[in-house]
Amino acid sequence: MNSPKPIRVLHIAGSPETPFYHDLSLLYASKVLHPPGFESFFAVVAPDKTWRFGTNPSALSTPNSLQDFISLLSDFDLAVNHLFCPTGVTSYRALVEEVVGLPVVGSCASVQAVALDKALTKSRLAAAGIPVVPGRVVQKGETD
């Protein structure tokens, strides 16, 4: 009897924004569990917006383009987004899930965008009848 084909999981990590987000994301991605029946692969974006690929986040390919990243997405069954920066949790997630059609674990990009905006989150909760603490948005440079 043949063994079932493993589920191919793409772990997307790094950050196109800052070294801090990049390193934080890699810290999380490096702790990924590899249960039986799953095959892991990593795609890591750097702050210079290049992509590196491999089966281990500490041993990756030479830099590649966003187009190279997009072209490999069809090889996978599922993606896990380990990006923490606003671009990663919204734009890149939407590219993978909504444009390419690869399922991504967790909340969709539009939900992530709301969660990144505290004022918008509070207004949505209040509109749904959920009590929220009063507050106001303070703009940079305001003194009152």
Solvent accessible surface area in square Angstrom, and as a share of the most:
residue,aa,sasa,rsa
1,M,240,1.07
2,N,140,0.72
3,S,97,0.63
4,P,123,0.77
5,K,158,0.67
6,P,51,0.32
7,I,74,0.38
8,R,68,0.25
9,V,8,0.04
10,L,0,0.00
11,H,12,0.05
12,I,4,0.02
13,A,0,0.00
14,G,0,0.00
15,S,0,0.00
16,P,4,0.03
17,E,66,0.29
18,T,52,0.30
19,P,91,0.57
20,F,141,0.59
21,Y,63,0.24
22,H,32,0.14
23,D,87,0.45
24,L,52,0.26
25,S,0,0.00
26,L,39,0.19
27,L,106,0.53
28,Y,123,0.47
29,A,0,0.00
30,S,62,0.40
31,K,147,0.62
32,V,25,0.14
33,L,152,0.75
34,H,112,0.50
35,P,61,0.38
36,P,131,0.83
37,G,47,0.45
38,F,83,0.34
39,E,72,0.32
40,S,17,0.11
41,F,46,0.19
42,F,2,0.01
43,A,0,0.00
44,V,5,0.03
45,V,0,0.00
46,A,13,0.10
47,P,47,0.29
48,D,99,0.51
49,K,118,0.50
50,T,35,0.20
51,W,0,0.00
52,R,72,0.26
53,F,26,0.11
54,G,12,0.12
55,T,100,0.58
56,N,71,0.36
57,P,22,0.14
58,S,101,0.65
59,A,69,0.53
60,L,51,0.26
61,S,47,0.30
62,T,107,0.62
63,P,70,0.44
64,N,41,0.21
65,S,54,0.35
66,L,71,0.36
67,Q,118,0.52
68,D,58,0.30
69,F,0,0.00
70,I,49,0.25
71,S,74,0.48
72,L,24,0.12
73,L,1,0.00
74,S,98,0.63
75,D,82,0.42
76,F,17,0.07
77,D,70,0.36
78,L,47,0.24
79,A,0,0.00
80,V,33,0.19
81,N,29,0.15
82,H,26,0.12
83,L,5,0.03
84,F,73,0.30
85,C,0,0.00
86,P,56,0.36
87,T,45,0.26
88,G,0,0.00
89,V,18,0.10
90,T,27,0.16
91,S,64,0.41
92,Y,26,0.10
93,R,9,0.03
94,A,24,0.18
95,L,33,0.16
96,V,1,0.00
97,E,43,0.19
98,E,110,0.49
99,V,113,0.65
100,V,55,0.32
101,G,53,0.51
102,L,12,0.06
103,P,73,0.46
104,V,12,0.07
105,V,80,0.46
106,G,60,0.58
107,S,52,0.33
108,C,49,0.30
109,A,7,0.06
110,S,71,0.46
111,V,79,0.45
112,Q,46,0.20
113,A,46,0.35
114,V,29,0.17
115,A,71,0.55
116,L,89,0.44
117,D,63,0.33
118,K,159,0.67
119,A,43,0.33
120,L,64,0.32
121,T,39,0.23
122,K,51,0.21
123,S,60,0.39
124,R,134,0.49
125,L,66,0.33
126,A,52,0.40
127,A,94,0.73
128,A,75,0.58
129,G,65,0.62
130,I,85,0.43
131,P,126,0.79
132,V,53,0.31
133,V,116,0.67
134,P,125,0.79
135,G,65,0.63
136,R,145,0.53
137,V,87,0.50
138,V,92,0.53
139,Q,109,0.49
140,K,208,0.88
141,G,71,0.68
142,E,73,0.33
143,T,134,0.78
144,D,142,0.74
